[in-house]
Amino acid sequence: MNSQWITRNWYSKRVNWLWLPFSFLFYCLVLLRIWLYQCGLLKRYSLPVPVVVIGNLTVGGTGKTPCVIALCQWLREQGFHPGVISRGYQGQVKEAYLIQEGDGASLVGDEPLLIFNEAKIPVAVGRDRYRAGTLLLQAHPHINIILSDDGLQHYRLQRDLEIVLIDGERQLGNHCLLPAGPLREPIGRLNSVDAIIFNGGDNHQAIGHQPQYMMELIPDKWINVSNPTLIEESGFFNGQTCHVTCAIGNPQRFIKTINSLNIVVKQTRIFDDHHPYQKVDFQGWENEKILMTEKDGIKCKTFAPSNAWMLKVHARFDYPFYQWFENKLRQLRVKYGS
């Protein structure tokens, strides 16, 4: 079954009643797993530095990657030495691995590679976040705070703060658990996190009882995919006719950004999130202006046409979030004696 069709149904608020029994089974498995960790039958491991999880409750893109990049940059400005751990989804690496210059998205995953390239900080990937964090600290002992890109449901790793991102437009879809809906855990899980951040959108309904803040993604500039030294302002394609390709969790968000830049979209090619691009994906577009996200672009550098451009964006938070985060960091410094 087409994953894009499934996603559209989840976020159209419709419920497929045939899937509800499987969602109930999934619910029972989620509760059982949480109980096993709470009673100690499954062991949790802690790292010697604060761990902040940037995660989501739903399947699909909510803006975690630009959020992590922005927080890493802000933390450095505050005098911290951050590092990042990530699963490395769709990468070939399974055991803990430290990303190095020259690594490709097919090896370590597109999102952690983007964080490594943009934030300019150490990043380790691996299914076991504890082992990834341990490897990160062994290689870079100066790191004094770790951000986990995703990992809200990775209970094996102890965490000090949990920040959940929610798509401000799609929000929680039909409020059903997988596979009838997009939820990885029941909505009540939001009452136990430390903060909720809405990425975009205008009409937000209060969800849970925790502090809730706003984030928006701001277009920065266009970077040529095959020649990153070619850089243009975000308004460079204003009024021009272009082709658009996208393989992220919420492709409509990128299409909306393209429209806001007054770009005329002639044709689109939408793929599943983390799609492993190949040269054939651009067939017939060799003489067209091609636009994509930066997450897509880093997977296409070696074969993208010379007229392919990727949009660099940055996350901007509302001021109350920084106040909240700064206060939490002061508490963590006391806790860890730093």
DOVEX-905069 format. One record per residue (C-alpha): residue number from 0; x, y, z; residue in three letters. Coordinates in nm, 2 decimals, always signed. Example, Ala and Ser with C-alpha at 12.3 -4.5 7.8 and 13.67 -1.06 7.14 Angstrom:
2
@num->0	u->+1.23	v->-0.45	w->+0.78	residuo->ALA $
@num->1	u->+1.37	v->-0.11	w->+0.71	residuo->SER $
END
This chain:
338
@num->0	u->+0.00	v->+0.00	w->+0.00	residuo->MET $
@num->1	u->+0.13	v->+0.34	w->-0.09	residuo->ASN $
@num->2	u->+0.28	v->+0.52	w->+0.21	residuo->SER $
@num->3	u->+0.18	v->+0.86	w->+0.09	residuo->GLN $
@num->4	u->-0.18	v->+0.75	w->+0.07	residuo->TRP $
@num->5	u->-0.16	v->+0.61	w->+0.42	residuo->ILE $
@num->6	u->-0.01	v->+0.94	w->+0.55	residuo->THR $
@num->7	u->-0.28	v->+1.15	w->+0.38	residuo->ARG $
@num->8	u->-0.55	v->+0.94	w->+0.55	residuo->ASN $
@num->9	u->-0.38	v->+0.97	w->+0.89	residuo->TRP $
@num->10	u->-0.37	v->+1.35	w->+0.87	residuo->TYR $
@num->11	u->-0.71	v->+1.39	w->+0.71	residuo->SER $
@num->12	u->-0.86	v->+1.29	w->+1.04	residuo->LYS $
@num->13	u->-1.03	v->+0.98	w->+0.89	residuo->ARG $
@num->14	u->-1.01	v->+0.65	w->+1.08	residuo->VAL $
@num->15	u->-0.97	v->+0.31	w->+0.91	residuo->ASN $
@num->16	u->-1.18	v->+0.10	w->+1.15	residuo->TRP $
@num->17	u->-1.03	v->-0.22	w->+1.01	residuo->LEU $
@num->18	u->-0.69	v->-0.12	w->+1.15	residuo->TRP $
@num->19	u->-0.81	v->-0.03	w->+1.50	residuo->LEU $
@num->20	u->-0.77	v->-0.38	w->+1.64	residuo->PRO $
@num->21	u->-0.40	v->-0.37	w->+1.53	residuo->PHE $
@num->22	u->-0.37	v->-0.03	w->+1.69	residuo->SER $
@num->23	u->-0.50	v->-0.17	w->+2.02	residuo->PHE $
@num->24	u->-0.24	v->-0.45	w->+2.00	residuo->LEU $
@num->25	u->+0.03	v->-0.19	w->+1.94	residuo->PHE $
@num->26	u->-0.10	v->+0.01	w->+2.24	residuo->TYR $
@num->27	u->-0.07	v->-0.29	w->+2.46	residuo->CYS $
@num->28	u->+0.29	v->-0.36	w->+2.34	residuo->LEU $
@num->29	u->+0.38	v->+0.01	w->+2.40	residuo->VAL $
@num->30	u->+0.24	v->+0.00	w->+2.76	residuo->LEU $
@num->31	u->+0.41	v->-0.33	w->+2.83	residuo->LEU $
@num->32	u->+0.75	v->-0.20	w->+2.71	residuo->ARG $
@num->33	u->+0.72	v->+0.12	w->+2.92	residuo->ILE $
@num->34	u->+0.62	v->-0.10	w->+3.23	residuo->TRP $
@num->35	u->+0.93	v->-0.33	w->+3.18	residuo->LEU $
@num->36	u->+1.16	v->-0.02	w->+3.19	residuo->TYR $
@num->37	u->+0.97	v->+0.13	w->+3.49	residuo->GLN $
@num->38	u->+1.00	v->-0.18	w->+3.70	residuo->CYS $
@num->39	u->+1.36	v->-0.25	w->+3.60	residuo->GLY $
@num->40	u->+1.32	v->-0.56	w->+3.40	residuo->LEU $
@num->41	u->+1.47	v->-0.37	w->+3.11	residuo->LEU $
@num->42	u->+1.77	v->-0.18	w->+3.21	residuo->LYS $
@num->43	u->+1.82	v->+0.19	w->+3.14	residuo->ARG $
@num->44	u->+2.17	v->+0.34	w->+3.10	residuo->TYR $
@num->45	u->+2.29	v->+0.70	w->+3.18	residuo->SER $
@num->46	u->+2.57	v->+0.91	w->+3.03	residuo->LEU $
@num->47	u->+2.79	v->+1.13	w->+3.24	residuo->PRO $
@num->48	u->+2.66	v->+1.45	w->+3.08	residuo->VAL $
@num->49	u->+2.31	v->+1.59	w->+3.03	residuo->PRO $
@num->50	u->+2.10	v->+1.43	w->+2.76	residuo->VAL $
@num->51	u->+1.83	v->+1.63	w->+2.58	residuo->VAL $
@num->52	u->+1.60	v->+1.43	w->+2.35	residuo->VAL $
@num->53	u->+1.44	v->+1.61	w->+2.05	residuo->ILE $
@num->54	u->+1.17	v->+1.38	w->+1.94	residuo->GLY $
@num->55	u->+0.82	v->+1.34	w->+1.82	residuo->ASN $
@num->56	u->+0.50	v->+1.15	w->+1.90	residuo->LEU $
@num->57	u->+0.41	v->+1.10	w->+1.54	residuo->THR $
@num->58	u->+0.55	v->+0.92	w->+1.24	residuo->VAL $
@num->59	u->+0.69	v->+1.16	w->+0.98	residuo->GLY $
@num->60	u->+0.87	v->+1.49	w->+0.96	residuo->GLY $
@num->61	u->+0.81	v->+1.75	w->+1.23	residuo->THR $
@num->62	u->+1.13	v->+1.96	w->+1.18	residuo->GLY $
@num->63	u->+1.35	v->+1.78	w->+1.43	residuo->LYS $
@num->64	u->+1.67	v->+1.81	w->+1.22	residuo->THR $
@num->65	u->+1.67	v->+2.20	w->+1.18	residuo->PRO $
@num->66	u->+1.56	v->+2.22	w->+1.54	residuo->CYS $
@num->67	u->+1.86	v->+2.02	w->+1.65	residuo->VAL $
@num->68	u->+2.10	v->+2.22	w->+1.43	residuo->ILE $
@num->69	u->+1.96	v->+2.55	w->+1.57	residuo->ALA $
@num->70	u->+1.99	v->+2.43	w->+1.93	residuo->LEU $
@num->71	u->+2.35	v->+2.31	w->+1.88	residuo->CYS $
@num->72	u->+2.44	v->+2.65	w->+1.74	residuo->GLN $
@num->73	u->+2.27	v->+2.83	w->+2.02	residuo->TRP $
@num->74	u->+2.44	v->+2.61	w->+2.28	residuo->LEU $
@num->75	u->+2.78	v->+2.69	w->+2.14	residuo->ARG $
@num->76	u->+2.70	v->+3.06	w->+2.17	residuo->GLU $
@num->77	u->+2.62	v->+3.00	w->+2.54	residuo->GLN $
@num->78	u->+2.96	v->+2.83	w->+2.60	residuo->GLY $
@num->79	u->+2.85	v->+2.47	w->+2.58	residuo->PHE $
@num->80	u->+3.02	v->+2.19	w->+2.38	residuo->HIS $
@num->81	u->+2.74	v->+1.99	w->+2.24	residuo->PRO $
@num->82	u->+2.74	v->+1.66	w->+2.06	residuo->GLY $
@num->83	u->+2.46	v->+1.48	w->+1.88	residuo->VAL $
@num->84	u->+2.35	v->+1.11	w->+1.87	residuo->ILE $
@num->85	u->+2.11	v->+0.97	w->+1.61	residuo->SER $
@num->86	u->+1.99	v->+0.64	w->+1.49	residuo->ARG $
@num->87	u->+2.12	v->+0.70	w->+1.14	residuo->GLY $
@num->88	u->+1.79	v->+0.58	w->+0.99	residuo->TYR $
@num->89	u->+1.83	v->+0.42	w->+0.64	residuo->GLN $
@num->90	u->+2.21	v->+0.43	w->+0.67	residuo->GLY $
@num->91	u->+2.42	v->+0.12	w->+0.64	residuo->GLN $
@num->92	u->+2.59	v->+0.16	w->+0.98	residuo->VAL $
@num->93	u->+2.42	v->-0.05	w->+1.25	residuo->LYS $
@num->94	u->+2.67	v->-0.04	w->+1.54	residuo->GLU $
@num->95	u->+2.78	v->+0.29	w->+1.70	residuo->ALA $
@num->96	u->+2.98	v->+0.50	w->+1.45	residuo->TYR $
@num->97	u->+3.13	v->+0.84	w->+1.46	residuo->LEU $
@num->98	u->+3.06	v->+1.05	w->+1.14	residuo->ILE $
@num->99	u->+3.37	v->+1.17	w->+0.96	residuo->GLN $
@num->100	u->+3.43	v->+1.41	w->+0.68	residuo->GLU $
@num->101	u->+3.36	v->+1.25	w->+0.35	residuo->GLY $
@num->102	u->+3.09	v->+1.01	w->+0.48	residuo->ASP $
@num->103	u->+2.78	v->+0.98	w->+0.26	residuo->GLY $
@num->104	u->+2.41	v->+0.97	w->+0.35	residuo->ALA $
@num->105	u->+2.39	v->+0.61	w->+0.23	residuo->SER $
@num->106	u->+2.64	v->+0.52	w->+0.51	residuo->LEU $
@num->107	u->+2.52	v->+0.72	w->+0.81	residuo->VAL $
@num->108	u->+2.17	v->+0.85	w->+0.71	residuo->GLY $
@num->109	u->+2.06	v->+1.18	w->+0.56	residuo->ASP $
@num->110	u->+1.95	v->+1.36	w->+0.88	residuo->GLU $
@num->111	u->+2.26	v->+1.30	w->+1.10	residuo->PRO $
@num->112	u->+2.49	v->+1.39	w->+0.80	residuo->LEU $
@num->113	u->+2.30	v->+1.71	w->+0.76	residuo->LEU $
@num->114	u->+2.34	v->+1.79	w->+1.13	residuo->ILE $
@num->115	u->+2.71	v->+1.71	w->+1.10	residuo->PHE $
@num->116	u->+2.76	v->+1.93	w->+0.80	residuo->ASN $
@num->117	u->+2.56	v->+2.23	w->+0.92	residuo->GLU $
@num->118	u->+2.62	v->+2.24	w->+1.30	residuo->ALA $
@num->119	u->+2.99	v->+2.15	w->+1.27	residuo->LYS $
@num->120	u->+2.99	v->+1.94	w->+1.58	residuo->ILE $
@num->121	u->+3.06	v->+1.57	w->+1.65	residuo->PRO $
@num->122	u->+2.78	v->+1.33	w->+1.56	residuo->VAL $
@num->123	u->+2.76	v->+0.96	w->+1.64	residuo->ALA $
@num->124	u->+2.50	v->+0.72	w->+1.49	residuo->VAL $
@num->125	u->+2.38	v->+0.38	w->+1.60	residuo->GLY $
@num->126	u->+2.07	v->+0.19	w->+1.69	residuo->ARG $
@num->127	u->+2.18	v->+0.18	w->+2.05	residuo->ASP $
@num->128	u->+2.19	v->+0.55	w->+2.15	residuo->ARG $
@num->129	u->+2.37	v->+0.47	w->+2.48	residuo->TYR $
@num->130	u->+2.66	v->+0.31	w->+2.29	residuo->ARG $
@num->131	u->+2.66	v->+0.60	w->+2.04	residuo->ALA $
@num->132	u->+2.68	v->+0.85	w->+2.32	residuo->GLY $
@num->133	u->+2.96	v->+0.65	w->+2.49	residuo->THR $
@num->134	u->+3.16	v->+0.65	w->+2.17	residuo->LEU $
@num->135	u->+3.09	v->+1.02	w->+2.12	residuo->LEU $
@num->136	u->+3.23	v->+1.10	w->+2.47	residuo->LEU $
@num->137	u->+3.53	v->+0.87	w->+2.43	residuo->GLN $
@num->138	u->+3.63	v->+1.05	w->+2.10	residuo->ALA $
@num->139	u->+3.54	v->+1.40	w->+2.22	residuo->HIS $
@num->140	u->+3.57	v->+1.42	w->+2.61	residuo->PRO $
@num->141	u->+3.52	v->+1.80	w->+2.60	residuo->HIS $
@num->142	u->+3.15	v->+1.75	w->+2.51	residuo->ILE $
@num->143	u->+2.94	v->+1.85	w->+2.80	residuo->ASN $
@num->144	u->+2.58	v->+1.81	w->+2.67	residuo->ILE $
@num->145	u->+2.43	v->+1.56	w->+2.42	residuo->ILE $
@num->146	u->+2.13	v->+1.62	w->+2.20	residuo->LEU $
@num->147	u->+1.95	v->+1.31	w->+2.08	residuo->SER $
@num->148	u->+1.80	v->+1.35	w->+1.73	residuo->ASP $
@num->149	u->+1.48	v->+1.15	w->+1.78	residuo->ASP $
@num->150	u->+1.49	v->+0.88	w->+2.04	residuo->GLY $
@num->151	u->+1.18	v->+0.98	w->+2.25	residuo->LEU $
@num->152	u->+1.08	v->+0.61	w->+2.25	residuo->GLN $
@num->153	u->+1.44	v->+0.49	w->+2.30	residuo->HIS $
@num->154	u->+1.39	v->+0.43	w->+2.68	residuo->TYR $
@num->155	u->+1.72	v->+0.24	w->+2.71	residuo->ARG $
@num->156	u->+1.89	v->+0.58	w->+2.73	residuo->LEU $
@num->157	u->+1.83	v->+0.79	w->+3.04	residuo->GLN $
@num->158	u->+1.75	v->+1.15	w->+2.95	residuo->ARG $
@num->159	u->+1.73	v->+1.48	w->+3.14	residuo->ASP $
@num->160	u->+1.50	v->+1.67	w->+2.91	residuo->LEU $
@num->161	u->+1.24	v->+1.57	w->+2.66	residuo->GLU $
@num->162	u->+1.13	v->+1.82	w->+2.39	residuo->ILE $
@num->163	u->+0.86	v->+1.71	w->+2.15	residuo->VAL $
@num->164	u->+0.80	v->+1.87	w->+1.81	residuo->LEU $
@num->165	u->+0.46	v->+1.87	w->+1.66	residuo->ILE $
@num->166	u->+0.37	v->+1.98	w->+1.31	residuo->ASP $
@num->167	u->+0.17	v->+2.29	w->+1.37	residuo->GLY $
@num->168	u->-0.05	v->+2.23	w->+1.07	residuo->GLU $
@num->169	u->-0.11	v->+1.85	w->+1.07	residuo->ARG $
@num->170	u->-0.07	v->+1.83	w->+1.45	residuo->GLN $
@num->171	u->-0.16	v->+1.47	w->+1.57	residuo->LEU $
@num->172	u->-0.37	v->+1.36	w->+1.28	residuo->GLY $
@num->173	u->-0.66	v->+1.14	w->+1.36	residuo->ASN $
@num->174	u->-0.52	v->+1.08	w->+1.72	residuo->HIS $
@num->175	u->-0.49	v->+0.70	w->+1.66	residuo->CYS $
@num->176	u->-0.19	v->+0.48	w->+1.73	residuo->LEU $
@num->177	u->-0.01	v->+0.29	w->+1.45	residuo->LEU $
@num->178	u->-0.12	v->+0.16	w->+1.21	residuo->PRO $
@num->179	u->-0.46	v->+0.32	w->+1.22	residuo->ALA $
@num->180	u->-0.30	v->+0.66	w->+1.28	residuo->GLY $
@num->181	u->+0.04	v->+0.83	w->+1.30	residuo->PRO $
@num->182	u->+0.10	v->+0.81	w->+1.68	residuo->LEU $
@num->183	u->+0.40	v->+0.62	w->+1.81	residuo->ARG $
@num->184	u->+0.26	v->+0.64	w->+2.17	residuo->GLU $
@num->185	u->-0.07	v->+0.75	w->+2.33	residuo->PRO $
@num->186	u->-0.14	v->+1.12	w->+2.34	residuo->ILE $
@num->187	u->-0.11	v->+1.11	w->+2.72	residuo->GLY $
@num->188	u->+0.26	v->+1.07	w->+2.68	residuo->ARG $
@num->189	u->+0.28	v->+1.44	w->+2.62	residuo->LEU $
@num->190	u->+0.20	v->+1.50	w->+2.98	residuo->ASN $
@num->191	u->+0.53	v->+1.35	w->+3.09	residuo->SER $
@num->192	u->+0.76	v->+1.54	w->+2.85	residuo->VAL $
@num->193	u->+0.93	v->+1.87	w->+2.95	residuo->ASP $
@num->194	u->+0.82	v->+2.09	w->+2.66	residuo->ALA $
@num->195	u->+0.62	v->+2.09	w->+2.33	residuo->ILE $
@num->196	u->+0.72	v->+2.29	w->+2.03	residuo->ILE $
@num->197	u->+0.48	v->+2.36	w->+1.74	residuo->PHE $
@num->198	u->+0.65	v->+2.39	w->+1.41	residuo->ASN $
@num->199	u->+0.45	v->+2.65	w->+1.21	residuo->GLY $
@num->200	u->+0.08	v->+2.66	w->+1.18	residuo->GLY $
@num->201	u->-0.16	v->+2.92	w->+1.32	residuo->ASP $
@num->202	u->-0.44	v->+2.76	w->+1.51	residuo->ASN $
@num->203	u->-0.28	v->+2.55	w->+1.79	residuo->HIS $
@num->204	u->-0.49	v->+2.37	w->+2.04	residuo->GLN $
@num->205	u->-0.33	v->+2.31	w->+2.38	residuo->ALA $
@num->206	u->-0.20	v->+1.95	w->+2.39	residuo->ILE $
@num->207	u->-0.10	v->+1.81	w->+2.73	residuo->GLY $
@num->208	u->-0.01	v->+2.02	w->+3.04	residuo->HIS $
@num->209	u->+0.35	v->+2.10	w->+2.96	residuo->GLN $
@num->210	u->+0.50	v->+2.44	w->+2.84	residuo->PRO $
@num->211	u->+0.43	v->+2.49	w->+2.47	residuo->GLN $
@num->212	u->+0.63	v->+2.71	w->+2.23	residuo->TYR $
@num->213	u->+0.66	v->+2.81	w->+1.87	residuo->MET $
@num->214	u->+0.92	v->+2.74	w->+1.60	residuo->MET $
@num->215	u->+0.92	v->+2.84	w->+1.23	residuo->GLU $
@num->216	u->+1.15	v->+2.74	w->+0.95	residuo->LEU $
@num->217	u->+1.30	v->+3.04	w->+0.77	residuo->ILE $
@num->218	u->+1.44	v->+3.01	w->+0.41	residuo->PRO $
@num->219	u->+1.81	v->+3.12	w->+0.41	residuo->ASP $
@num->220	u->+1.96	v->+3.06	w->+0.06	residuo->LYS $
@num->221	u->+1.98	v->+2.83	w->-0.24	residuo->TRP $
@num->222	u->+2.29	v->+2.62	w->-0.27	residuo->ILE $
@num->223	u->+2.38	v->+2.44	w->-0.60	residuo->ASN $
@num->224	u->+2.36	v->+2.06	w->-0.53	residuo->VAL $
@num->225	u->+2.66	v->+1.96	w->-0.75	residuo->SER $
@num->226	u->+2.87	v->+2.27	w->-0.68	residuo->ASN $
@num->227	u->+2.80	v->+2.40	w->-0.33	residuo->PRO $
@num->228	u->+3.02	v->+2.70	w->-0.39	residuo->THR $
@num->229	u->+2.74	v->+2.85	w->-0.60	residuo->LEU $
@num->230	u->+2.50	v->+3.02	w->-0.36	residuo->ILE $
@num->231	u->+2.20	v->+3.25	w->-0.42	residuo->GLU $
@num->232	u->+1.96	v->+3.44	w->-0.20	residuo->GLU $
@num->233	u->+1.63	v->+3.28	w->-0.11	residuo->SER $
@num->234	u->+1.44	v->+3.51	w->-0.35	residuo->GLY $
@num->235	u->+1.66	v->+3.42	w->-0.65	residuo->PHE $
@num->236	u->+1.40	v->+3.21	w->-0.82	residuo->PHE $
@num->237	u->+1.12	v->+3.46	w->-0.76	residuo->ASN $
@num->238	u->+0.87	v->+3.45	w->-1.05	residuo->GLY $
@num->239	u->+1.06	v->+3.17	w->-1.23	residuo->GLN $
@num->240	u->+0.92	v->+2.83	w->-1.34	residuo->THR $
@num->241	u->+1.09	v->+2.54	w->-1.17	residuo->CYS $
@num->242	u->+1.05	v->+2.17	w->-1.11	residuo->HIS $
@num->243	u->+1.04	v->+2.04	w->-0.75	residuo->VAL $
@num->244	u->+1.13	v->+1.71	w->-0.60	residuo->THR $
@num->245	u->+1.09	v->+1.62	w->-0.23	residuo->CYS $
@num->246	u->+1.15	v->+1.32	w->+0.00	residuo->ALA $
@num->247	u->+1.07	v->+1.44	w->+0.35	residuo->ILE $
@num->248	u->+0.81	v->+1.35	w->+0.61	residuo->GLY $
@num->249	u->+0.58	v->+1.64	w->+0.52	residuo->ASN $
@num->250	u->+0.64	v->+1.73	w->+0.15	residuo->PRO $
@num->251	u->+0.35	v->+1.98	w->+0.15	residuo->GLN $
@num->252	u->+0.55	v->+2.20	w->+0.39	residuo->ARG $
@num->253	u->+0.83	v->+2.24	w->+0.14	residuo->PHE $
@num->254	u->+0.57	v->+2.30	w->-0.14	residuo->ILE $
@num->255	u->+0.42	v->+2.57	w->+0.07	residuo->LYS $
@num->256	u->+0.76	v->+2.73	w->+0.12	residuo->THR $
@num->257	u->+0.82	v->+2.72	w->-0.25	residuo->ILE $
@num->258	u->+0.49	v->+2.90	w->-0.31	residuo->ASN $
@num->259	u->+0.57	v->+3.16	w->-0.05	residuo->SER $
@num->260	u->+0.89	v->+3.25	w->-0.25	residuo->LEU $
@num->261	u->+0.67	v->+3.33	w->-0.55	residuo->ASN $
@num->262	u->+0.81	v->+3.04	w->-0.75	residuo->ILE $
@num->263	u->+0.60	v->+2.88	w->-1.03	residuo->VAL $
@num->264	u->+0.60	v->+2.50	w->-0.99	residuo->VAL $
@num->265	u->+0.56	v->+2.33	w->-1.33	residuo->LYS $
@num->266	u->+0.60	v->+1.97	w->-1.21	residuo->GLN $
@num->267	u->+0.66	v->+1.78	w->-0.88	residuo->THR $
@num->268	u->+0.81	v->+1.44	w->-0.80	residuo->ARG $
@num->269	u->+0.73	v->+1.34	w->-0.44	residuo->ILE $
@num->270	u->+0.90	v->+1.04	w->-0.29	residuo->PHE $
@num->271	u->+0.88	v->+0.87	w->+0.05	residuo->ASP $
@num->272	u->+1.07	v->+1.01	w->+0.34	residuo->ASP $
@num->273	u->+1.45	v->+0.92	w->+0.32	residuo->HIS $
@num->274	u->+1.41	v->+0.81	w->-0.04	residuo->HIS $
@num->275	u->+1.75	v->+0.70	w->-0.17	residuo->PRO $
@num->276	u->+1.78	v->+0.92	w->-0.48	residuo->TYR $
@num->277	u->+1.93	v->+0.80	w->-0.80	residuo->GLN $
@num->278	u->+2.02	v->+0.97	w->-1.12	residuo->LYS $
@num->279	u->+1.70	v->+0.82	w->-1.29	residuo->VAL $
@num->280	u->+1.49	v->+1.03	w->-1.05	residuo->ASP $
@num->281	u->+1.59	v->+1.34	w->-1.25	residuo->PHE $
@num->282	u->+1.53	v->+1.18	w->-1.59	residuo->GLN $
@num->283	u->+1.36	v->+1.43	w->-1.83	residuo->GLY $
@num->284	u->+1.45	v->+1.73	w->-1.61	residuo->TRP $
@num->285	u->+1.81	v->+1.77	w->-1.73	residuo->GLU $
@num->286	u->+1.73	v->+2.11	w->-1.89	residuo->ASN $
@num->287	u->+1.50	v->+2.24	w->-1.61	residuo->GLU $
@num->288	u->+1.56	v->+2.43	w->-1.29	residuo->LYS $
@num->289	u->+1.52	v->+2.17	w->-1.01	residuo->ILE $
@num->290	u->+1.45	v->+2.26	w->-0.65	residuo->LEU $
@num->291	u->+1.47	v->+2.04	w->-0.34	residuo->MET $
@num->292	u->+1.53	v->+2.05	w->+0.03	residuo->THR $
@num->293	u->+1.88	v->+2.04	w->+0.17	residuo->GLU $
@num->294	u->+1.81	v->+1.70	w->+0.32	residuo->LYS $
@num->295	u->+1.74	v->+1.57	w->-0.03	residuo->ASP $
@num->296	u->+2.03	v->+1.75	w->-0.18	residuo->GLY $
@num->297	u->+2.30	v->+1.59	w->+0.03	residuo->ILE $
@num->298	u->+2.21	v->+1.26	w->-0.12	residuo->LYS $
@num->299	u->+2.24	v->+1.38	w->-0.48	residuo->CYS $
@num->300	u->+2.57	v->+1.56	w->-0.49	residuo->LYS $
@num->301	u->+2.75	v->+1.31	w->-0.71	residuo->THR $
@num->302	u->+2.49	v->+1.28	w->-0.98	residuo->PHE $
@num->303	u->+2.25	v->+1.58	w->-0.96	residuo->ALA $
@num->304	u->+2.22	v->+1.79	w->-1.28	residuo->PRO $
@num->305	u->+2.41	v->+2.12	w->-1.27	residuo->SER $
@num->306	u->+2.07	v->+2.31	w->-1.25	residuo->ASN $
@num->307	u->+1.96	v->+2.14	w->-0.93	residuo->ALA $
@num->308	u->+1.94	v->+2.36	w->-0.62	residuo->TRP $
@num->309	u->+1.87	v->+2.29	w->-0.25	residuo->MET $
@num->310	u->+1.71	v->+2.53	w->+0.00	residuo->LEU $
@num->311	u->+1.89	v->+2.59	w->+0.32	residuo->LYS $
@num->312	u->+1.66	v->+2.69	w->+0.61	residuo->VAL $
@num->313	u->+1.71	v->+2.77	w->+0.98	residuo->HIS $
@num->314	u->+1.48	v->+2.72	w->+1.27	residuo->ALA $
@num->315	u->+1.37	v->+3.02	w->+1.47	residuo->ARG $
@num->316	u->+1.21	v->+2.98	w->+1.82	residuo->PHE $
@num->317	u->+0.99	v->+3.23	w->+2.01	residuo->ASP $
@num->318	u->+1.18	v->+3.41	w->+2.29	residuo->TYR $
@num->319	u->+1.00	v->+3.24	w->+2.58	residuo->PRO $
@num->320	u->+1.14	v->+2.90	w->+2.47	residuo->PHE $
@num->321	u->+1.50	v->+3.03	w->+2.50	residuo->TYR $
@num->322	u->+1.41	v->+3.16	w->+2.85	residuo->GLN $
@num->323	u->+1.27	v->+2.82	w->+2.95	residuo->TRP $
@num->324	u->+1.56	v->+2.63	w->+2.80	residuo->PHE $
@num->325	u->+1.82	v->+2.85	w->+2.96	residuo->GLU $
@num->326	u->+1.65	v->+2.80	w->+3.30	residuo->ASN $
@num->327	u->+1.66	v->+2.42	w->+3.25	residuo->LYS $
@num->328	u->+2.02	v->+2.43	w->+3.15	residuo->LEU $
@num->329	u->+2.11	v->+2.61	w->+3.48	residuo->ARG $
@num->330	u->+1.94	v->+2.34	w->+3.67	residuo->GLN $
@num->331	u->+2.13	v->+2.07	w->+3.48	residuo->LEU $
@num->332	u->+2.46	v->+2.24	w->+3.55	residuo->ARG $
@num->333	u->+2.39	v->+2.22	w->+3.92	residuo->VAL $
@num->334	u->+2.29	v->+1.86	w->+3.89	residuo->LYS $
@num->335	u->+2.61	v->+1.76	w->+3.70	residuo->TYR $
@num->336	u->+2.83	v->+2.00	w->+3.89	residuo->GLY $
@num->337	u->+2.95	v->+2.18	w->+3.58	residuo->SER $
END
